[in-house]
Amino acid sequence: MSKVDGGSGALGDGQVEVELDIEVLHAIAPKAGVTVFEGPNSDAGEVDTYQAIVDSGIPTTSISWGAAESARTTSNINAVDAVFKAGAAQGLGFYAASGDDGSDDAGDGGTSVDYPASDPYVTGVGGTKLTVTSANAFSKEVAWSGGGGGKSSVFKIPSWQTAVQRSAGGGFRQVPDVSAHANPSPGVSIYSQGSWSSVGGTSAAAPEWAAFAALYNQQAAAAGKANLGFANPALYAANGTGFHDITSGSNGAYSAATGWDFTTGWGSYNAATLATKLLG
């Protein structure tokens, strides 16, 4: 545990959220060292917490907390973006939940996206609904209706995303980049405060991707290669190789389609195939 600005105090309802990140990370990457950063739930606390993460040099970070871009101030977004930009330049990767309110993150009846998942220096993680076989093997996935996705109202489309630029994006940053299972029924089994519960949402999907990055970094180090770091340029360069392409389902205003889309991005990872592609 690393407390920033004195920490955030009692976790309360956030207890399950924190343990969700930890337990998903350890389920996929059981030997990974995990540091929890705890800061005040304020604009200054957010900036200082992310700065502490960057200063620590931890290569991979899972972020479950976020709010609609319209609920943020311009100064707050600019300050947080500067920290993420510095982190990306240092080779650090951030994976943020894209939100659990579909294409209407602000809840105002329009289309909007969640921040920091919409930041150009963050990998935004959307949600899917996974079906497995009787042997518990992968069967299929569809877009989860709650998975956040759409166009940013703040950031112009980054260079690494222009190859999949959609007219609905209007030249702005498109979200999400990737996705993973987020449907809450059944969700991820989490042990918290003496009992088990089933938890879903893109808050479960983000640590799945952070855990993949941790395992990839281990494999890359063994091969004498660099960490994945800020992953988006490499993930988009893979052009769908190593992903389960989600082609059905909707998050409200947007429907899944072949290749990149506003519901699940490139899709969920096929870990072995994607790692081989990235190592190559």
Secondary structure, DSSP 8 states (H G I E B T S, - for coil): -EESTT-----TTHHHHHHHHHHHHHHHSTT-----EE--SSHHHHHHHHHHHHHHT-SEEEE---EEGGGS-HHHHHHHHHHHHHHHHTT-EEEEE--SSTTBTTSSSS-B-EETTTSTTSEEEEEEEEEE-TTS-EEEEEE-TT---EEEEEEE--GGGGGG--GGGTTEEEE-SEEEE--STT-EEEEETTEEEEE-SHHHHHHHHHHHHHHHHHHHHHTT-----S-HHHHHHTTTTTEE---S-B-SS-B--SSSBTTTBT-EE-HHHHHHHHH-
